[in-house]
Amino acid sequence: MEEIVLDKSYLDGAPAAEVAKMCDGYTALMPQELFFEMMTTCPESQRRCFAKLPNRDSPVALIPPVGVLVDFERQNQRPCVPLSRHRVAWGRYAFNRRLRDGSFVPSVEDGRVLAGWQSQVEADTKTFMTTCLSVADVFPDLSRLHQTELAAAVEKVRQRIAVDHDLVRTIYGAGAPPDAPPADQIDTRWAVFRYYQCRLLAAVRMFGRYRGAIPEVAGSGFWRRAEHSMQDIYYVILGSLAGGLATLDKEPRDDFLLLCPNSAPRSPGVFARAKG
């Protein structure tokens, strides 16, 4: 059965019948990033997301975060696909029913775990923004353009990142640790390749949006949007590895279709490899 990665926008916004149909027709993958995002969202959104999952054991396949998949590749020197072989729970499992009706109250230990995850997300967002600010080191022409020329140039660079695999391998090879898979070995089947490629795609977009500088007044709204953009990267990485992504957000959809141009819409918000 074809794999497809879910993101929060899909679970939050798609009709329950569509979510059920998608879970029945695919191996629906819930990354750990999605689970934690659902656990730290507002109570109403949390209830809505969990309630739309089919009310049965093992409604989706839980898979570990991108970092775990990258570690698997480093340790085994081979690509991590298919993602479903890394599922966290091979047996039957069920989400707490109180997550479906909105009555779930996390324990003290749950609260510590979720707070730790949120702190990690905040740190990852700051690291991601540093990448965005320095992306002109890789594409110096971007910093020399007038604002009216920048949007077209950003899209041209993003197209190049999507198709120029040697460029991605060169950037990866410049900073890869000694025990990492060799640059000439990795390709689009590897999580570490998609990690570098997808971060570049997102960083160039963010560079164009903010012209390589964090706004002087960067309040909570700015960092919330930056965090959302950073989290989207993980869904695009995993979706491109699986060959399918269920999302209602424009940016991850655009990035996924840029990386997987032979994909097609199967139903509203669901994109997967074209049949035939």
Secondary structure, 3 states (H helix, E strand, C coil): CCEEEECHHHHHHCCHHHHHHHHHHCEEEEEHHHHHHHHCCCHHHHHHHHHHCCCCCCCCEEECCHHHHHHHHHHHCCCCCCHHHHCCCCCCCCCCHHHHHCCCCCCHHHHHHHHHHHHHHHHHHHHHHHHHHHHHHCCHHHHHCCHHHHHHHHHHHHHHHHHCHHHHHHHHHHHCCCCCCCCCCCCCCCHHHHHHHHHHHHHHHHHHHHCCCCCCCCCHHHHHHHHHHHHHHHHHHHHHHHCEEECCCHHHHHHHHHHCCCEEEEECCEEEECCC
